[in-house]
């Protein structure tokens, strides 16, 4: 919970954020041993920071060539555990965290490396969670982070917030980092919980700080998106922590203050060229926020907003969301064609997202057997327990399919004892059964 603050403070002391991350890890490792014997200190954050600073001094001593920096660090080191007030100034905390983000998003790195490094270093996301955000293998993210650290270390990048004229080139990556942190908080990749509201709240705090630091339209667009999305959080879980989908949410529980803040930010998100990537998403969130029900939502407008978003930043996830909006606006048949086009390209094959949407559309079309297969595969791919429970609930709610078993060896229909089940779909005039040669070759519907 305190990792970003501790790493940020240690990076400010040492001028080396890669070293700061190592020092923080070493302090935690020491705590696991020490606290088990002596108990948890009254100020654990202060204890960890003091231990990290001591480790920094030891590292500089071993290097032998940094006596001056060692003396500077050692001069004011108090052996007693300092209080949090002495360690962290309320105004300086945000600066440390944002400085670390801006340093990580250095133009020496590719944009993908900037974002991956910052999510790991500042956002506290695991490599698996970052890989899920990028839809790439975990090994790819690990390699990006390792190369990024080595590049920054070799270039001796200082720990400092860039000057105002240097920020625009990094701002886009910083915004995406905050956005992805919020995304992980609003829909956790793995674990038992549907949401990680503490992570999402930290992203909102960072977005507000960014607005103060750089009040540009797209920054307001990001803040608007986060506020309008977070407004629905109070209604997304029941008393037992189970997920509640949009159709069943009590909209009276939505945070009206967050909606007002989001709409106010959205009003400042338009530039002469119109809304940007985050502003368009915020407009979609606003359509939900102002609607009294799912049925009253302006789905045709949402479809148009997703089309504009897809032209601005093409993505299979955006196409997937557009298909959902199309299903709500015009029906599942047209949406299924869009989904099948994504599937044919092999995109999103390793995630449960495509399977979930396709399962829902097939359910609405009454194609129960196909829907069941999609829901089952979605459950296998989903790594979040709460989300998987929703998928399993959908699976359990499917009506029992009218299955007719047939003998695989004779390839015959039990209703009329005729053969010829080799085709994908056939009508048997003898008994009227509509047969579907299913993947496993044992059942027909």
C-alpha positions in Angstrom: 0.0 0.0 0.0 2.9 2.4 0.8 5.3 1.2 -1.9 4.9 4.1 -4.2 5.5 6.6 -1.4 8.5 4.7 0.0 10.1 4.1 -3.4 9.5 7.8 -4.3 11.1 9.0 -1.1 14.1 6.7 -1.4 14.5 7.8 -5.0 14.6 11.4 -3.9 17.3 10.6 -1.4 19.4 8.5 -3.7 18.8 10.0 -7.1 18.4 6.5 -8.5 14.9 5.1 -8.7 16.1 1.6 -9.8 18.2 1.5 -6.6 15.3 2.8 -4.6 13.1 0.0 -5.7 15.7 -2.5 -4.7 16.2 -0.8 -1.3 12.4 -0.9 -0.7 12.4 -4.6 -1.4 15.3 -5.2 0.9 13.6 -3.3 3.7 10.5 -5.4 3.3 12.6 -8.6 3.4 14.3 -7.4 6.6 10.8 -6.6 8.0 9.6 -10.1 7.4 12.4 -11.4 9.7 12.5 -8.6 12.3 8.8 -8.1 12.8 8.2 -11.8 13.3 10.4 -11.5 16.4 10.1 -8.0 17.7 6.5 -7.3 16.5 5.2 -4.7 14.0 6.5 -1.3 14.9 4.1 1.6 15.7 5.1 3.3 12.5 5.8 0.6 9.9 6.1 3.0 7.1 8.8 5.0 8.9 10.6 1.8 9.9 10.7 0.7 6.3 12.0 4.0 5.1 14.7 4.3 7.8 15.8 0.7 7.0 15.9 1.5 3.3 18.0 4.6 4.0 20.4 2.5 6.0 20.7 0.1 3.2 21.4 2.9 0.8 24.2 4.1 3.0 25.6 0.5 3.1 25.5 0.4 -0.7 27.3 3.7 -1.1 29.9 2.6 1.4 30.6 -0.6 -0.5 31.0 1.2 -3.7 33.6 3.4 -2.1 33.4 6.1 -4.7 30.5 8.1 -3.3 31.8 9.4 0.0 30.2 12.7 -0.4 26.7 11.4 -1.1 27.1 8.9 1.8 28.0 11.7 4.2 25.0 13.7 3.0 22.7 10.7 3.7 24.3 9.7 6.9 24.5 13.2 8.4 20.8 13.6 9.4 19.9 9.9 9.8 18.1 9.5 13.1 18.5 6.1 14.7 15.0 6.3 16.1 12.0 5.6 13.9 10.7 8.9 12.6 7.0 9.8 12.5 5.1 9.8 9.2 4.8 13.6 9.5 8.5 14.0 9.5 8.9 11.6 6.6 6.2 12.8 4.3 4.9 16.2 3.7 1.3 16.3 2.5 2.1 18.5 -0.5 5.3 16.6 -1.4 3.8 13.1 -1.5 2.1 13.7 -4.8 5.1 15.4 -6.3 7.3 12.3 -5.4 4.8 9.9 -7.0 4.3 12.0 -10.1 8.0 12.7 -10.4 8.6 9.0 -10.4 6.0 8.5 -13.1 7.5 11.2 -15.3 11.0 9.8 -14.8 9.8 6.3 -15.7 8.1 7.7 -18.8 11.4 9.0 -20.2 11.5 9.6 -24.0 14.7 7.4 -24.1 12.3 4.5 -23.8 9.6 3.3 -26.2 6.1 4.1 -25.2 5.3 0.5 -24.3 8.4 0.3 -22.1 7.6 3.6 -20.4 4.1 2.4 -19.5 5.2 -1.1 -18.4 8.0 0.2 -16.2 5.9 2.9 -14.6 3.0 0.5 -13.9 5.4 -1.9 -12.2 7.4 0.7 -10.4 4.8 3.2 -9.3 1.5 1.5 -10.0 2.5 -1.6 -8.1 0.9 -3.9 -10.7 2.3 -7.4 -11.2 3.8 -8.3 -14.5 0.8 -10.6 -15.1 -1.6 -7.7 -14.6 0.5 -5.5 -16.9 0.6 -8.3 -19.5 -3.2 -8.5 -19.3 -3.5 -4.8 -19.9 -1.3 -5.0 -23.0 -2.7 -8.4 -24.1 0.8 -9.8 -24.5 2.7 -12.7 -22.8 4.2 -12.1 -19.3 7.7 -12.8 -20.6 7.3 -9.8 -23.0 6.5 -7.5 -20.2 9.4 -8.8 -18.0 11.8 -8.2 -20.9 10.5 -4.6 -21.5 10.9 -3.7 -17.8 14.4 -5.1 -17.5 15.6 -3.3 -20.7 14.0 -0.1 -19.5 15.7 -0.1 -16.2 19.1 -0.8 -17.8 18.6 2.0 -20.3 17.7 4.6 -17.7 20.6 3.5 -15.4 23.1 3.7 -18.3 21.8 7.2 -19.2 22.0 8.3 -15.5 18.5 9.8 -15.7 18.0 12.1 -12.7 15.0 11.8 -10.4 13.3 15.1 -11.2 10.0 16.3 -12.5 10.7 17.5 -16.1 10.4 21.2 -16.8 7.1 22.4 -18.1 8.3 22.5 -21.7 9.5 18.9 -21.4 6.3 17.4 -20.0 4.1 17.2 -23.2 6.3 14.5 -24.7 5.8 12.3 -21.6 2.3 13.3 -20.6 0.5 10.8 -22.9 2.3 7.9 -21.4 1.6 9.2 -17.8 -2.1 9.5 -18.7 -2.2 5.9 -20.0 -0.4 4.7 -16.8 -3.0 6.3 -14.6 -5.8 5.0 -16.9 -4.5 1.4 -16.7 -4.0 1.6 -12.9 -7.7 2.6 -12.7 -8.7 -0.1 -15.1 -7.0 -2.7 -12.8 -8.8 -1.2 -9.8 -12.2 -1.2 -11.4 -12.0 -4.8 -12.8 -9.2 -6.8 -11.1 -7.3 -9.2 -13.4 -7.1 -11.9 -10.8 -7.8 -12.7 -7.1 -11.0 -13.1 -5.2 -12.3 -9.5 -5.4 -14.3 -8.1 -8.4 -12.8 -4.6 -7.8 -9.7 -3.1 -6.0 -11.2 0.3 -5.0 -8.1 1.4 -3.2 -6.2 1.1 -6.5 -8.9 2.9 -8.4 -9.0 5.7 -5.8 -5.3 6.2 -6.1 -5.6 6.6 -9.9 -8.3 9.2 -9.4 -6.1 11.0 -6.9 -3.2 11.0 -9.5 -5.6 12.2 -12.2 -6.6 15.2 -10.0 -3.0 16.0 -9.4 -2.2 15.8 -13.1 -5.1 18.3 -13.8 -3.4 20.7 -11.3 0.0 20.0 -12.9 -1.1 20.2 -16.5 -4.7 21.4 -17.1 -5.0 20.3 -20.7 -8.2 19.0 -22.4 -7.1 15.3 -22.5 -6.1 15.4 -18.8 -9.6 16.7 -18.0 -11.0 13.9 -20.2 -9.1 11.3 -18.2 -10.4 12.7 -14.9 -13.9 12.8 -16.3 -13.7 9.2 -17.3 -12.4 8.0 -14.0 -15.0 10.0 -12.0 -18.0 9.0 -14.1 -16.9 5.3 -14.0 -16.2 5.3 -10.3 -19.6 6.8 -9.6 -21.1 3.3 -10.3 -18.8 1.5 -7.8 -21.2 1.7 -4.8 -23.8 -0.3 -6.8 -21.5 -2.9 -8.3 -21.3 -5.3 -5.3 -24.0 -6.7 -3.0 -23.7 -7.0 0.8 -21.8 -10.3 0.4 -19.3 -8.8 -2.1 -20.9 -10.5 -5.1 -20.8 -8.7 -8.5 -24.0 -6.9 -9.7 -24.1 -6.3 -13.4 -25.3 -3.0 -14.9 -28.8 -4.3 -15.7 -29.5 -5.1 -12.0 -27.7 -2.2 -10.3 -29.6 0.2 -8.0 -28.9 3.5 -9.7 -30.0 5.3 -6.5 -26.7 4.1 -5.0 -24.6 5.8 -7.7 -22.3 8.6 -6.4 -24.0 11.7 -7.7 -21.1 13.9 -6.5 -18.7 11.9 -8.6 -21.1 12.3 -11.6 -21.2 16.0 -11.1 -17.4 16.2 -10.9 -17.0 14.0 -14.0 -19.4 16.0 -16.1 -17.7 19.3 -15.0 -14.3 17.8 -16.1 -15.8 16.6 -19.3 -17.0 20.1 -20.1 -13.4 21.1 -20.2 -12.1 18.1 -22.1 -12.9 19.4 -25.6 -10.2 20.9 -27.8 -10.6 22.7 -31.1 -10.2 19.3 -32.7 -12.9 17.8 -30.5 -12.7 15.1 -27.8 -9.7 12.9 -27.5 -9.3 9.3 -26.5 -10.3 9.7 -22.9 -12.9 12.4 -23.6 -14.7 10.1 -25.9 -14.7 7.3 -23.3 -15.9 9.8 -20.7 -18.8 10.7 -23.0 -19.8 7.1 -23.2 -19.6 6.9 -19.4 -21.8 10.0 -19.2 -24.5 8.4 -21.3 -24.7 5.7 -18.7 -24.5 8.1 -15.8 -27.5 10.3 -16.9 -29.7 7.4 -18.0 -32.5 6.3 -15.6 -32.2 2.6 -16.7 -30.5 0.4 -19.2 -33.5 0.6 -21.5 -33.4 4.4 -21.4 -29.7 4.7 -22.2 -28.9 6.4 -25.5 -27.3 3.3 -27.1 -27.3 4.8 -30.7 -25.1 7.6 -29.4 -22.8 5.2 -27.6 -22.4 3.2 -30.9 -21.4 6.4 -32.7 -18.9 7.3 -29.9 -17.3 3.9 -30.1 -17.0 4.3 -33.9 -15.2 7.6 -33.4 -13.0 6.0 -30.7 -12.2 3.1 -33.0 -11.1 5.5 -35.7 -8.9 7.5 -33.3 -7.3 4.4 -31.6 -8.1 1.1 -33.3 -8.3 -1.8 -30.9 -10.1 -5.1 -30.7 -11.3 -4.2 -27.2 -13.0 -1.1 -28.5 -14.6 -3.1 -31.3 -15.8 -5.6 -28.7 -17.4 -2.8 -26.7 -18.9 -1.3 -29.8 -20.5 -4.7 -30.6 -22.1 -4.8 -27.2 -23.6 -1.3 -27.8 -24.8 -2.4 -31.2 -26.5 -5.4 -29.6 -28.3 -3.0 -27.2 -29.2 -0.6 -30.0 -30.3 -2.9 -32.8 -30.2 -6.5 -31.5 -27.8 -9.4 -31.1 -27.7 -10.6 -34.6 -25.8 -7.6 -36.1 -23.5 -7.6 -33.0 -22.7 -11.3 -33.5 -21.4 -10.6 -37.0 -19.0 -8.0 -35.5 -17.8 -10.4 -32.8 -17.2 -13.2 -35.4 -15.1 -10.8 -37.4 -12.9 -10.1 -34.4 -12.7 -13.9 -33.7 -11.8 -14.7 -37.3 -8.7 -12.4 -37.0 -7.6 -14.4 -33.9 -7.8 -11.3 -31.7 -8.6 -11.6 -27.9 -8.4 -15.4 -28.3 -6.4 -15.7 -25.0 -8.9 -13.7 -22.9 -12.3 -14.5 -21.6 -13.7 -11.2 -22.9 -14.6 -12.3 -26.4 -16.1 -15.6 -25.2 -18.2 -13.8 -22.6 -19.8 -11.4 -25.1 -20.3 -14.1 -27.7 -21.9 -16.3 -25.0 -24.3 -13.5 -24.1 -25.3 -12.8 -27.7 -25.8 -16.5 -28.5 -28.0 -16.8 -25.3 -30.2 -13.9 -26.5 -30.5 -15.6 -29.9 -31.6 -18.8 -28.3 -28.6 -20.8 -29.6 -28.2 -22.5 -26.3 -25.7 -25.2 -27.1 -23.2 -22.8 -28.7 -23.8 -20.3 -25.9 -23.0 -23.0 -23.3 -19.7 -23.8 -25.0 -18.7 -20.1 -25.0 -19.6 -19.6 -21.4 -17.6 -22.7 -20.4 -14.6 -21.5 -22.3 -14.9 -18.1 -20.8 -15.0 -19.5 -17.3 -11.8 -21.5 -18.0 -10.0 -18.4 -19.2 -11.2 -16.0 -16.5 -8.6 -15.6 -13.6 -10.7 -13.5 -11.3 -12.9 -15.5 -8.9 -15.7 -13.0 -8.6 -16.0 -12.5 -12.4 -15.8 -16.2 -12.9 -18.7 -16.6 -10.5 -20.8 -14.3 -12.7 -19.9 -16.3 -15.8 -20.8 -19.6 -14.0 -24.1 -18.0 -12.9 -24.9 -17.2 -16.6 -23.9 -20.7 -17.5 -26.2 -22.2 -14.9 -29.1 -20.0 -16.0 -29.1 -21.4 -19.5 -32.2 -23.5 -20.4 -31.6 -27.2 -20.7 -30.8 -27.9 -24.4 -32.9 -30.5 -26.2 -30.0 -32.9 -26.9 -30.4 -36.1 -28.8 -27.5 -38.6 -28.4 -26.5 -40.5 -31.5 -24.2 -43.5 -32.0 -20.9 -42.1 -33.2 -19.8 -45.4 -34.8 -23.0 -45.7 -37.0 -23.3 -41.9 -37.5 -27.1 -42.2 -37.1 -29.9 -40.1 -35.7 -31.7 -41.9 -32.9 -35.0 -40.3 -33.9 -35.2 -41.8 -37.4 -32.1 -44.1 -37.5 -31.0 -42.4 -40.7 -27.4 -41.7 -41.4 -25.6 -38.8 -43.0 -24.6 -36.7 -40.0 -21.4 -35.7 -41.7 -22.5 -32.2 -42.6 -22.4 -29.2 -40.2 -26.2 -28.8 -40.2 -28.8 -31.1 -41.6 -32.6 -31.5 -41.4 -33.9 -35.0 -41.1 -37.3 -35.2 -42.9 -37.9 -38.6 -41.4 -38.2 -37.3 -37.8 -38.0 -33.6 -38.1 -34.8 -33.4 -35.9 -32.5 -30.5 -36.6 -29.0 -31.9 -36.1 -25.8 -30.0 -35.5 -22.6 -32.0 -35.7 -21.0 -30.6 -32.6 -17.2 -30.4 -32.0 -17.0 -33.7 -30.0 -19.0 -35.7 -32.6 -21.2 -37.3 -30.0 -24.3 -35.0 -29.6 -26.8 -33.5 -31.9 -29.4 -30.8 -31.3 
